[in-house]
């Protein structure tokens, strides 16, 4: 009579394959909010759907991300065909750039498309890449800062409620809501938080001395 086959031996733990229970790290390299301003998703002024705010096509490649605050912009809605243009102001020989911050886009002052209510506040982002970077930061349990001038970096300037570990789960849920909104565009998809509230930076704008306006903008 053949003996019953023996049970498979217990797997031998392999060094390095054990679940990592250490902290989730995030290193702040000093990215500014302006680096996410190449594309801003906004509420269309005509139909209430999702519109894109981007630099005018045909402009020279930017050398510094801060130039995104001075480039002429175009608002375009794929739903209703609405189009609008924005040009930086002039002060002497310098351009007056847009000011970032708040729940309205800095160029046309339209409500941001990516907004949701979170911990009794409004959570917002310019685009999906912005959401990704915020998620990486909020998810981290160990946050490290590096580089010079980090006091102007986006993560250093986030409101305290977004940084609290007690709010981590709710903020991450809110960011997933924004990620879902980024893929929708109909007026009926609009968040109930995405409306005009006059929430924008009210400073006069930054000067960028370049000897005159953009000549190549359509």
C-alpha positions in Angstrom: 0.0 0.0 0.0 1.4 3.3 -1.1 2.0 5.9 1.6 -0.1 9.1 1.4 1.8 11.9 -0.1 3.3 14.2 2.4 2.2 17.8 2.6 4.2 20.4 0.8 6.9 21.8 3.1 6.3 25.2 4.4 8.0 27.9 2.3 11.3 29.1 3.5 11.3 32.9 4.0 13.6 34.6 1.5 15.5 37.6 2.8 14.2 40.8 1.3 10.8 39.3 0.4 9.1 40.1 3.7 6.4 42.8 3.7 7.9 46.2 4.2 6.4 47.7 7.4 8.7 50.7 7.4 7.6 54.3 6.9 6.3 55.5 3.5 8.9 58.1 2.5 8.4 61.3 0.5 11.3 63.5 -0.5 10.4 67.1 -1.3 12.7 68.3 -4.1 11.3 71.8 -3.9 8.8 71.8 -6.8 6.7 75.0 -7.0 3.0 75.1 -7.7 3.9 76.9 -11.0 5.3 73.6 -12.3 1.8 72.2 -12.5 0.3 75.3 -14.2 1.0 74.1 -17.8 -2.5 72.7 -17.9 -5.3 73.9 -15.7 -8.8 72.2 -15.8 -11.6 74.7 -15.3 -15.3 75.1 -15.5 -16.4 76.4 -18.9 -17.9 79.9 -18.7 -20.5 78.9 -21.4 -21.7 75.3 -20.7 -20.4 74.5 -17.2 -18.4 71.5 -18.5 -14.7 70.9 -18.3 -12.5 73.3 -20.2 -8.7 73.3 -20.6 -6.5 76.4 -20.0 -3.1 76.0 -21.8 -0.4 78.2 -23.2 -1.1 79.5 -26.7 0.3 77.0 -29.3 3.4 78.0 -31.2 5.2 79.7 -28.3 8.9 79.0 -27.7 9.8 76.3 -25.2 10.0 77.7 -21.6 13.4 77.8 -20.1 12.2 78.3 -16.5 8.9 77.0 -15.1 8.1 80.5 -13.8 7.6 81.5 -17.4 4.3 79.6 -17.4 2.9 82.5 -15.3 3.5 85.0 -18.1 2.7 83.1 -21.3 -0.5 84.0 -23.2 -3.2 81.4 -22.5 -6.1 79.9 -24.3 -9.3 78.5 -22.7 -10.9 75.9 -24.8 -13.9 73.7 -24.1 -14.3 70.5 -26.1 -17.9 70.2 -25.2 -19.4 73.5 -26.5 -16.5 74.9 -28.5 -16.1 78.0 -26.3 -12.7 79.7 -26.6 -11.2 82.6 -24.8 -7.7 84.2 -24.6 -5.6 85.8 -21.9 -2.6 88.0 -22.2 -0.3 89.1 -19.3 -0.4 92.8 -18.4 2.4 95.2 -18.9 4.1 97.5 -16.4 6.8 99.5 -18.0 9.0 97.1 -19.9 8.0 94.1 -17.7 5.1 91.6 -17.9 2.7 91.2 -15.0 2.3 87.5 -14.4 -0.6 85.5 -13.0 -0.7 84.8 -9.3 -1.3 81.2 -8.2 -3.4 79.9 -5.3 -7.0 79.5 -4.4 -9.9 77.6 -6.1 -10.0 79.8 -9.2 -7.6 79.5 -12.1 -5.1 82.3 -12.1 -5.6 83.4 -15.7 -9.4 83.6 -16.4 -10.6 83.3 -12.8 -12.8 80.4 -13.6 -13.6 77.8 -10.9 -11.2 74.9 -11.0 -12.8 71.7 -12.3 -10.9 69.6 -9.8 -12.5 70.6 -6.5 -14.3 68.6 -3.7 -15.3 69.1 -0.1 -12.9 67.5 2.4 -12.7 67.8 6.2 -14.9 70.8 6.0 -12.7 72.6 3.5 -12.2 72.6 -0.2 -9.6 70.3 -1.7 -8.4 71.4 -5.2 -5.8 70.7 -7.9 -4.9 72.0 -11.4 -4.7 68.7 -13.2 -4.2 65.0 -12.7 -0.4 65.2 -12.4 -0.9 67.7 -9.6 -3.2 65.2 -7.9 -0.6 62.5 -8.2 2.1 64.6 -6.5 -0.3 65.6 -3.7 -1.3 62.0 -3.2 2.4 60.9 -2.9 3.0 63.6 -0.2 -0.2 63.0 1.8 0.3 59.2 1.8 3.9 59.5 3.2 4.5 58.9 6.9 8.0 60.2 6.7 8.4 63.5 4.8 11.9 64.8 4.0 12.8 68.2 2.6 15.9 69.1 0.6 17.3 71.7 -1.7 17.5 75.5 -1.3 14.5 77.8 -1.1 12.1 75.1 0.1 10.0 77.7 1.9 8.6 78.6 -1.6 8.0 74.9 -2.5 4.5 73.7 -2.9 4.5 71.1 -0.2 6.0 73.5 2.4 3.1 75.9 1.7 0.2 73.4 1.9 -2.4 74.1 4.6 -1.9 72.4 7.9 -5.1 70.3 7.6 -3.7 68.5 4.6 -0.6 67.5 6.5 -2.2 66.1 9.6 -2.0 62.3 9.9 -5.5 62.3 11.4 -6.8 63.6 8.1 -4.7 61.4 5.8 -7.4 58.9 5.0 -10.0 61.6 4.2 -7.6 63.7 2.2 -6.5 60.7 0.1 -10.2 59.8 -0.5 -10.7 63.4 -1.7 -7.7 63.2 -4.0 -9.2 60.0 -5.5 -12.4 61.9 -6.1 -10.4 64.6 -8.0 -8.7 61.9 -10.0 -12.0 60.6 -11.1 -13.2 64.1 -12.0 -10.2 64.6 -14.2 -11.5 61.9 -16.5 -15.0 63.4 -16.8 -16.1 66.5 -18.7 -19.9 66.9 -19.0 -21.6 69.7 -17.2 -23.5 67.1 -15.1 -20.2 65.8 -13.9 -19.3 69.1 -12.3 -18.6 68.9 -8.6 -20.9 70.9 -6.3 -17.8 72.5 -4.9 -16.7 73.9 -8.2 -18.4 77.3 -8.2 -17.4 81.0 -8.0 -16.4 82.1 -4.6 -13.8 84.8 -5.3 -11.1 82.6 -3.8 -7.9 83.7 -5.5 -4.6 85.4 -4.7 -5.2 89.1 -4.8 -1.6 90.3 -5.1 -0.9 92.5 -8.1 1.3 90.0 -9.9 5.0 89.3 -10.4 7.2 91.2 -12.8 9.1 89.4 -15.4 11.3 91.8 -17.3 11.8 90.6 -20.8 11.6 93.7 -22.9 8.1 93.5 -24.2 5.0 91.3 -24.9 5.0 88.0 -26.6 5.0 88.6 -30.3 4.3 85.1 -31.5 1.0 84.5 -29.6 -1.9 84.0 -32.0 
